[in-house]
């Protein structure tokens, strides 16, 4: 039984097309059930874009019915805007009512042709290893390019959760996931040492997300994995690419000022996956700590100048008021 895929879309038809097409090009696509959860618009303008996305999805639905490019293709259209967090959480819950695993993609995640093979193999391999709570498709590192002598499984374990093209098991999600409503609730029972460890000695200030409303789903899941002593299986080279960095809900990058160091092509071959004892690797944790500085953003010369001026102004040295 192949794992189903849940895709969460909003108003970006170009990105949605690329995400769906890449999934259709996967080697296990014809054996895979796909559920698409389409959030509603916030206003007249956004509803126009939502309708464009839905028109495309219904085209795919007809093509799948005619050509069997997927095992099934189910569209869930939200009648109103329920926002990303609720759409994802309720969508995952819906899929796991009918299946034992779920693969989660947002509308800007382009997958390797071998992504579904990797995810399904990982689910089968670590099904009974309850400490393994999450299977990541993305990695911040590029370990295969940096080592000519990588041996064994081309994966590693980390307590850090990546939310770009990931999956989990029904029992892990239903046992552990909780959508925190306040920062105080989320931090309950965590010591200063726990907070420092989760944030990699302050280099990865992920807990700032707890001040957002609603609190993003991914920091909630990251915290539950940490509190449970869980680990995330992660590929040594990314199996997905985020093509929406300049137009996402939670993150934007502007190429004139900066580039995202982790913007890499997905692996274009099958990933070698062999069973390992689930434990984190201190050397890889140190590599991640270095790679995640400034969220992986590397500034252009213009970006460095703008950033320098911004810091001067914020530190009280600027005299010019922004227009």
Buried (B, 14 or more C-beta within 10 A) or exposed (E): EBBBBBBBBBBBBBBBBBBBEBBBBBEBBBBBBBBBBBBBBBEEEBBEBBBBBBEBBEEBBEBBEEEEBBBEBBBBBBEEBBBBBBBBBBBBBBBBEEBEBBBBBBBBBBBBBBBBBBBBBBBEBBEEBBBBBBBBBBBBBBBBEEEEEBEEBBBBBBBBBBBBBBBBBBBBBEEBBEBBEEBEEBBEEBEEEBEEBBBBEEBBEBBEBBEEEBBBBBBBBBBBBBBBEBBBBBBBBBBBBBBBBEBBBEEEBEEEBBBBBBBBEBBEEBBBBEEBEBEBEEEBBEBBBEBBEEBBBEBBEEBEEBBEEEEEBEEEEEEEEEE
